[in-house]
């Protein structure tokens, strides 16, 4: 009989691409992974791996086993979800991957709701870029990811993940306050030649912002590159850069910089994603409810700020 743990190693190799990647993800040594896969080959009675240069490649027979293993793991998750749903207490651990602005504005409120209503539930939160977070939910490193979608940007499709939209979040040109006006601008075109702060190359926000500047007829002078949006705010507030910030970073607080609408009034979409096989697990369900409540609370705070006009941070109904 085939060993489920070894089958999972084969599936991990399919997902992660290298023995070293499997070993790092599962806290094994590469030699231990190789030994376990060699034993799986003996159990299966067919060749599962072939060397291609320094890497190994799955054979067609291995691909068949990976497909069946995926279905088997899904059935096990569904069984666990049904089992947990049959109890009266929401407990266990839910591992959540989030991007930074959500970690700052949404997650603390969601955790407060959960601590009050479900004290037996343990929630572990780790910051991840959305692309990596989606991959790691599909790979079973996390149970849920809170991610973002930028206008016109497509992400890798993971058929075993669902998607629940939470809110739309306006994206605005951010320039220094009037007292730090040595880097002054009122429109996107005005920022041509000014120093910019952007997120790292390869991120969806960087690609989108760069294309937006190019559509306005200039290449942005990116002098500061960081994924930390608090650093963006500080650089802009101090008069050293301009940038683009989502409304979510303020979470109902008074903006520390001047904000101007961008052409087309662009928005990003916030959404959560979980494996379809575990989406009905009670822990995942209540975490999603808490995220929805937190987003609604942030939107309410934003709209009620008496010192600032209402900002279009809008919660969405699940789809």
RABEL-V283806 format. One record per backbone hydrogen bond with DSSP energy under -0.5 kcal/mol. NH is the residue of the N-H (numbers start at 1). CO is the residue of the C=O. E is the energy in kcal/mol with one decimal. If there is no record, write none. Layout:
# RABEL-V283806
NH	CO	E
NH	CO	E
This chain:
# RABEL-V283806
7	3	-2.2
8	4	-2.2
9	5	-1.4
10	6	-1.8
11	7	-2.1
12	8	-2.8
13	9	-2.0
14	10	-1.7
15	11	-2.1
16	12	-3.2
17	13	-2.1
22	18	-1.9
23	19	-2.7
24	20	-2.5
25	21	-2.0
26	22	-2.1
27	23	-0.8
28	23	-2.0
33	29	-2.1
34	30	-2.4
35	31	-2.4
36	32	-2.3
37	33	-2.2
38	34	-1.9
39	35	-2.0
40	36	-1.9
41	37	-1.9
42	38	-1.6
43	39	-2.3
44	40	-2.7
45	41	-2.3
46	41	-0.8
50	57	-2.2
52	55	-2.9
55	52	-1.8
57	50	-3.0
59	48	-2.2
63	59	-2.1
64	60	-1.7
65	61	-1.8
66	62	-2.5
67	63	-2.2
68	64	-2.0
69	65	-2.6
70	66	-2.4
71	67	-1.7
72	68	-2.3
73	69	-2.8
74	70	-2.1
75	71	-2.2
76	72	-2.1
77	73	-2.2
78	74	-2.5
79	75	-2.3
80	76	-2.3
81	77	-2.6
82	78	-2.5
83	79	-2.4
84	80	-2.7
85	81	-2.3
86	82	-1.0
86	83	-0.6
87	84	-1.4
91	89	-0.8
92	120	-0.7
94	122	-2.5
96	94	-0.6
96	124	-3.5
97	144	-2.5
98	126	-2.2
99	146	-0.8
103	99	-2.2
104	100	-2.0
105	101	-2.1
106	102	-2.1
107	102	-2.3
108	103	-0.5
110	106	-2.2
111	107	-2.8
112	108	-1.7
113	109	-2.1
114	110	-2.3
115	111	-2.6
116	112	-1.8
117	113	-2.0
118	114	-3.3
121	118	-2.0
122	92	-2.9
123	121	-0.5
124	94	-2.3
124	122	-0.5
126	96	-2.5
128	98	-3.3
133	129	-2.8
134	130	-2.7
135	131	-1.9
136	132	-2.6
137	133	-1.8
138	134	-2.1
139	135	-2.0
140	137	-1.4
141	136	-2.9
142	136	-1.4
143	95	-2.5
144	95	-1.8
145	273	-2.0
146	97	-3.0
147	145	-0.6
147	271	-3.2
149	269	-2.2
153	150	-2.1
158	156	-0.5
159	157	-0.6
161	158	-2.2
162	274	-2.8
164	272	-2.6
166	270	-3.4
167	270	-1.3
168	314	-2.4
169	268	-2.8
171	266	-2.3
172	245	-2.4
173	260	-2.4
174	243	-3.5
175	258	-2.5
176	183	-0.7
180	177	-2.2
181	178	-0.8
183	180	-0.8
184	182	-0.5
191	187	-0.5
191	188	-1.5
192	189	-1.4
194	191	-2.4
196	221	-2.8
197	242	-2.1
198	224	-2.2
203	200	-1.7
207	203	-2.3
208	204	-2.5
209	205	-2.6
210	206	-2.5
211	207	-2.1
212	208	-2.2
213	209	-2.1
214	210	-2.3
215	211	-2.3
216	212	-0.9
216	213	-0.7
217	214	-1.5
218	213	-1.8
220	218	-0.5
221	194	-0.7
222	220	-1.4
223	196	-1.6
223	221	-1.0
224	196	-1.8
226	198	-2.0
229	227	-0.8
232	228	-1.4
233	229	-2.4
234	230	-2.3
235	231	-2.5
236	232	-2.4
237	233	-3.3
238	234	-1.9
239	236	-1.6
240	235	-2.2
241	235	-0.8
242	195	-1.9
243	174	-2.2
245	172	-2.3
247	170	-2.2
249	246	-1.5
250	247	-2.0
251	247	-0.9
253	250	-2.5
258	175	-2.5
260	173	-2.5
262	171	-0.5
265	262	-2.4
268	169	-2.5
269	149	-2.4
270	167	-3.0
271	147	-2.3
272	164	-2.5
273	145	-1.9
275	143	-0.5
276	160	-2.6
278	275	-1.5
279	275	-1.1
281	278	-1.8
284	281	-0.6
285	281	-2.5
286	282	-2.6
287	283	-1.8
288	284	-2.2
289	285	-2.0
290	286	-2.3
291	287	-2.4
292	288	-2.2
293	289	-2.3
294	290	-2.6
295	291	-2.6
296	292	-2.2
297	293	-2.3
298	294	-2.6
299	295	-2.5
300	296	-2.2
301	297	-2.5
302	298	-2.4
303	299	-2.3
304	300	-1.6
305	302	-0.8
306	304	-0.5
308	305	-1.1
313	311	-2.5
314	168	-1.7
314	312	-0.8
316	166	-3.1
